[in-house]
Amino acid sequence: MQLAVIHSRAVVGMDSPEVTVEVHLSAGLPSFSIVGLPETSVKEAKERVRSALLNAGFDFPARRIVVNLAPADLPKEGGRFDLPIAIGILAASEQCQSDKLSQVELAGELALSGELRPVQGVIPAVIASQQANRQLMLPETNGAEAALIEASHCVTARHLLAVTSWLNGQSELALALPAKLNKQPLQHADMQDVIGQQQAKRALTIAAAGRHHLLFYGPPGTGKTMLASRLPGILPTMSVQEALASATVYSISHQGFNASNWRQRPFRAPHHSSSAVALVGGGSQPRPGEISLAHHGVLFLDELPEFDRKVLDMLRQPLESGQITISRAARQLDFPAQFQLIAAMNPSPCGNWGNPHVGCRSTPDEIRRYLNKLSGPLLDRFDMSLEVPALPADKLHQQQSDGESSATIRQRVELARLKQLQRQGCTNAQLSSSQLHQFCLLSPDNLTLLQRIVQQFGLSARAHQRIIKVARTIADLDGSDSIAQTHLTEAVSYRAVERLMQQLAN
């Protein structure tokens, strides 16, 4: 047999298209060519495959070897084609049987010793192989990730020799087994460690219950970052569907994937020097950015005005649509981005504008330039904003917090979130306009009050709707079926950034 055909999978965005690896041996001077739009890492497979075959005890054919990765117009990258190429050479040179090759798909990077190393994009590859009715063979270290897909029937191997023995019918490969899940959730910092700031804790609880975007502002050292870092400890556990969607993003990224903690919501906190590509995704071969890595989790942006304004404005569309579209000349890729945005900032360059205990060193023009780094449309997309004031000196030496623990708050958040899902099938922050009229009806008095507030502060239609959504979440936390005036007035109180801008304008 001079020609062997092996099935494999590439990774393009969130998809895993099929790649047919064709290996042909012919007469002529010994050579090894790989065609089919391979990237540098794929071209280097020639040396890895040659050494792996020799170190595993196989003969490397002294023939003219041509490897075609079809389709030819699809870019291929990474070491995932090492194993298919090696098996193709062995099958074409009749050093292993080829009977099973039409029913299986192979993916794996080869070490020079012949051992198999893990590859990226396992979850979409498993799903695609299921749809093609083929069995996927992966490196052993990818087994726990592959086992997240029910009825995947993937098999794993540690060495090239185990794969050839399986193809020859001499042994069986182990099925991919799930990792041992951590029964206890990750230990997050407890909310009870935060002294004072009861209103900020209340706002964080509401944000967690309804998945609302929240902005904290205040002087340095008042606990804004401390509060935000405790949000994961009060969030509900992800559903299986949410966890699988988040795991798929990590599977195709360079971040690494821990299958034992796959039900934990991601919490991403990029530095303010992050580029647009790092935050929203992109690159010559588009990769998911921080907003996609925070899918079904939290994206925390500390020191918000220190981010580049153009970078921040790129968040506006994903915040509304829940996905990011990366367009390139050759293709267009979509990445999911249903994240909860939590941000913190100072009200001025020196940080002390409005602080009764410390004088502000910034001039009004400096404050305007500082706050103008944040565009109005971006600020309008925050459901809630709140000032976190400096604590009195006597509070700083308090030995114990007088607030609830994260575990207690989480129970109330889970009950409120469950109520939302049972009523409308989504969180309150995700309500559409039609659902808003159906599930968030206001009494005539409350409607008149809200209209008056909107006119007074010049709020947009988006802000009008977000106030109602927050009020609905507050009612859910109180166990109320309807939105009362107290719920609405509390929701209005979480529009501090509009009051801040109005004060600056005056």
N, C-alpha and C positions, 0 to 999 in steps of 0.2 A: 504493500500500500504506500503510495507516494503522496497522498493528500489526506489530511485529517481536518475535520470541522468540529470546533468546540464552541459551546455557547457560554457567554458571560454577560456581565452588565456593567454599563458605565454609570456615572452620576452626573446629571445635568439639573441643577437646581434641586427641586424636591422630587424629581422623577429619576427613574433608573431605566433608561432605554436599553434594549437588547443589543449586544455587540457579538457578531459572529467572528470567531478567530479561526482563520483558514491558514493552515500550515502546509506548504508544498516543498518537497525535496526533489531536486533534479540534478542531473549531471552537470559538471563544470567545476571551475575552481572553487574551493571552499569559501563560502561567504554567508553572512547572516544579515538579512534586510527586514526591516519592519516598515510597512506602509499603511496608510489609512488615517492620516492626520494625527500622528502621535506627538505628544509633548516630550520634552527632554527626559522626564522621568520614565516615560514608556520606552523611549529609544534606549535608555540605559539598561533595560531589561535583558538585552543581549548578553551582557557580562554576568548579570545575576543568574540567569537561566543556565548559561554554560557552566559556571562554577557549581551550581546546585546539582546539575545532572552528574557531573564528574564526581563530586564528593559523595553523592548517593550511590555510586557504583554503576551508573549507566554509561553507555557509550555515546559520545556526542558525534553525530554523523559528520563525516568529512565531505559534505555535499554542499550544494548551493541551496540555502534555506531562505524561503520567502514567507514572511508572515503578513497576512492581510487582515486588518481590523475593519470590518464592515459594519455599518455604512461608512464610506470613505469621507463624507462631508461632516461627520460628527467628531469634534475634538475629543481625544482620549488623554487622560492624565492619571498619574499615580502609579503605584506598583501592583494594582489589583489584577493586571493581565499577566503577571509573571507565571502564575500556576497554569492558566489556560494555555499559554505559549509552550511551557515545558511539557505538559501532557500532550499537546498537539505534536510536538517533535517526537515524543516517545511513541505515539500512536502511528504517525507517518512512517517511522523507522521500524515499526512492528516490535517494539520493546514492551508494549502493553496492549491489552485488548481494547477494542473500540466499540463493543456491543452496547454499553451503557451510555455512550457519549451523547446520543440523541435525546435521552430522557433527563439529563442532568445539566446543571449550570455550575461553573467553577469561578471562584474569585479568591485571590490571595497573593500576598507578596512573599517572595522567596528570599530567605537568607542564603548566604554562600554555602552553608552547610546542608541546605535542603529543608530546613525548618520553615514553617509557615508563620508569617507575621500578620497582624490584623490590618484590616482595610477600613476605609470610611464608607458611609452610605449604605450600611447593612440593611437597615429597616426598609427603605424603599426598594432595595434589591429583593428582599424576601417577599414583599407584597407583589412585586412584578413577576417573580418566578412562580408564585402561586397562581396568578392569573394565566400564566403560560402553561400551567400543568406540568412543570418540571421541578425536580428536586434540586435544591441549592446546596452546594458543598463549600464550607467556609473554614478559615482557620479556627482553631479551638478557642482562642481568646475572644473571638466574635460570637461565640455560642450563646452567652447570656443575653446579649443584645438581640440576636435573632429569635430567641425563645420568647420575646415579648409578644410576637405575633402568634396568635392562637392557630393551632393546626398547621404550623409551618413545615414540620417534618424535615427541617434542615439537618444535615449531618456535618460533623466537624472532624478535623484531623490536625495533628501536631506536626507531621513531617510528610514530605513528598512521598516517601516509601509507603506510608499508610494509605495514601491516595491511590497509588498504583496497585497495591495489594487489594484494595477494595474494587477497583476497576477490573482486576483479573479474577475476581470472585474468590480470592483466597481468605479474606477476612471481612468483617463488617465494621463500619464506622459508627461512632456513638452519635445519638441524636443530640441536638442542641438543647441544653437544659437551662432553665431560668436560674438567675442568681438568687442567693438567699437574701430576701428582703429584710431590711432593718425594721423590726417590729416597732421600735420607738422612733418617732420623728427626730430630725436633727435638732440638737439643743440650741435654740436661738436665745438671744439675750431677752430677759424677762421685762415686761412693761413695768413691773413693780419696782424696778431699779430706778425709774425716773421719778425724781422728787418734784412735786408740784405739777404745774402745766396740765391741770385737769381738762381744760377746754381742748388743748391739743390732743390729749389722749382720746377724748370724746370724738373729735374730728377724725382721728385715725381709725377708730372703731367703725364709724359710719362709712368711711372710705373702704375699709375692708369688707364690710357687709354688702355694699352695693357695687363694689369694684369701681369706685369713682376716682378720678384724677385729682390729686391734692397738691397744693403749693403752700409751703411754710415760708414765712419771712420774719426776720427779727434780728436783733443785735447778735454779735458773735458770742458763742458759748452759752446760749440759752437752751440747748438741747434739741435743736432741729434735726441734726444728723442722728443723734441718739434715739430720737423717736422713730425716725424712718427706718433705722436698722432693726427695730423691733416689730415692724410690720409682718415679716414672714411668720413670726410666732403666733399671730392671731388670725392668719388666713386659713380657710378651709383646705382640707386635703384635695388634691386634684382627682377628678374622675378618671377612669381608665382611658376614655377617649381623649381627654385633655392631656393626660400624661403621655399617651402614645404620640400625639401631635407634637408635643414639646420634645420628646425623645427623638423624633424624626429630624428635627432641626439640628440637634446636637450630633446626630449620627452623620450628617453631611458636612459638619463644621470641623474645625481643627481644635475644638475645645476639649475633646475627650468626653466619654460617656460612662457614667457610673450606674450600671443596671440595678444595683442594690438600693439606690436612693431615687429611683425614677419617678416615684409618686410625690416627690417634694417639689413645690413650686420654685421656679428659678428666681433669683434675686440678683439683678445685674446693676453694678454701680460704676460706670465708666468714668475716667478722669476727664476734666473739662478740656484737656488738650486733644481729645479724640477727634479724628478727622470725620468727614461726612461718610466716607466708605466704611470706617470702623463702626459708626453709629447706625447707619441705615442699611449697610450692605453694598456690595458692588465689587469692582475689580475687573481685570481683563477676563478672568473666568469667575463670574459673579459668585460671591459667597454671602451667607447671611450675616447681618450686622447685629449690634447689641439689641435692637428692637425686636429682631426675630428670635434671638437667644432668650429674650424675656417673654416669649410667647406663653400665654396663660400664667404669667408670673408678674414680677414687678421690675420696672426700670426706674432706678433712683438717680436723679441728676442733682448732685450737690454743687453749690456755688453756681447756680443757673446762669447769671449774667456773664460769667467768665467763659462760657461756651461761645464759639463763633456764631453770630446771628444767622448766617446762611445755613449753618449746620442745624441749628434749632428749628428753623423754619421748615426744614425737610421733614420734621415730625408731624406737621400739620395734617397732611393727607393720610398717613398711616393711622393717626389717632382717630380719624373718622371712619376709614374703610376697613381697618383691621388687617391690612396686608400692604406690602411694598412691592412695586413693580420695577425691576431693574431692566432697562432697555439698552441693548447694544446693537451694533450694526448687523451682526449675524443672527441674534436671537433676542427673545424677551422672556425673562424669568420672573415668576411670582414667588415671594416668600411670605409666610404668615407672620402677622405682627399684632396680635391681640394682647396687648400688654397694658398694665396699669401704671400710669406715670405718677411718680412722687418726686417732687422737687423741693429744694431749699435754697434760700438766698438771703443776702443782707439788703436792707433798704437803701443803702448808700455805699459809696466806695470805702469810707471809713467804718461803716457798719453801725454807726450809733445814731443815725437820724431817728428821732422819736424816742430815744432812750432817756428817761427822766434822770437817770443816775450818772450818765456820762455825756458831756457835750459833744456835739457833732462838729467835726473839722472840715466837712465837705461843704462847698458852696452850692447854692441852688442849681447853678448851671452844671456843676459836676454830677449832682444827683440826677438831673434830667438826662444827661448823656449816659449815665450808668444804667438807669432804668429803661432808656430807649433802646438798649441792646435787645430787649425783649419786645417782639412785635405784638401789637394788639390782638391779631387773630390767634397767635399762640396762647396768650394769656386767657383768651376767651374760651379756649378748649379745656381749661381746668374747671372741673365741677365745683371744687371747693378751694378756698384760699383763706389762710388764717395767720394772724400775727402771733408769734411766740415771744412774749415779753421777757425781759430780764427778771430773774427772781430777786425778791428782797434778801438782804444779807442774812436775816435770821433764819430764812428757809434753807440756806446753803449748808448749815450744820445739822440739819435734821437727820436723825439716825436711820429712820425707816420711812418708806413711802406710804402715803395714806390712800393709794389707789389699788385697783384690782390687779391680780396677776394675769399674765398672758393666757394661761389655761382657762381662767374664768371668762375672760373677754372672748376667747375663741369659741366657747360654747354658745354664747349669745350670737356671735357672728354666723356660726354654722346654722343655727335655727332660723335667723333672718334670711340667709342665702337659700336655705331649703324652701322657705315660704315663697321666695321669688321664683324659684325654678318650678315649683308646683303650680303657681298661679299663671305664669306667662312663658315659662320655658327658657328664660334667660335672666341675667342680672338686671337690676334697674338701670344701670349705666348704659346698657345695650338696647334699651327700649326704643323702638321706632316711633315715628310720629303717630301712626295709627294706633299702636299699642299704648302710647301715652294717653290718648283720649279714651281708651277703653279701660285702662287699669289705674289711672291717676286722676280721676275726676275731682274737681275742686268745687266747694260750695260757692254760691254767688258772692258771699261776703269775702271769702278767701281769694276769689278771682279778682274782685275789685281791689283788694289789698295788694295783690301781686302786680296788677297793672299799674297802680300808683307807684310802687317801688321801681318798676322797670322804667317808667317815665322820669322819675326823680334822678336815677343814676345813669340814664341813657343806655340801658343794657340792650344787647342784641337779642334776636329771636332765639339764638342758640343758648344764650345765658338764661333766658326765660324758661326754656325747656329743662335745662340742667338744674335749675332751682327746684322745679317740680319733681324731678327724678330723685334728688337728694331728700326732699321732703317725704317721698314715698319710702325711701330706705329708713328714715328716722321713724316713720310709722310702723314699719316692719319690725324694727328693733324694740319698739314699745308694744308689739303684739296687736296693733290696731289695724282694722280692715279698711279704714278710711283716713284721709289726710286731714288732721285737725289744724286749727290756726296755730297752735304751739309748734307743730311740726314744720309748718310753712315759715314761721318767723325764725325758727332756729336755722332752717336751710338758708334763709336770706342772710343771716349773720355770718355765714361762711362765704361771703363775697368781699373779703377784706381788701383784695388787690384793687377792686374798683374804687373803694374809698381812698386807698393810698394814692392812686393816680389822680383822683379828683382833688385831693389835698395838695398834691404837687402842682396841679394846674392853677390852683388858687394862690 
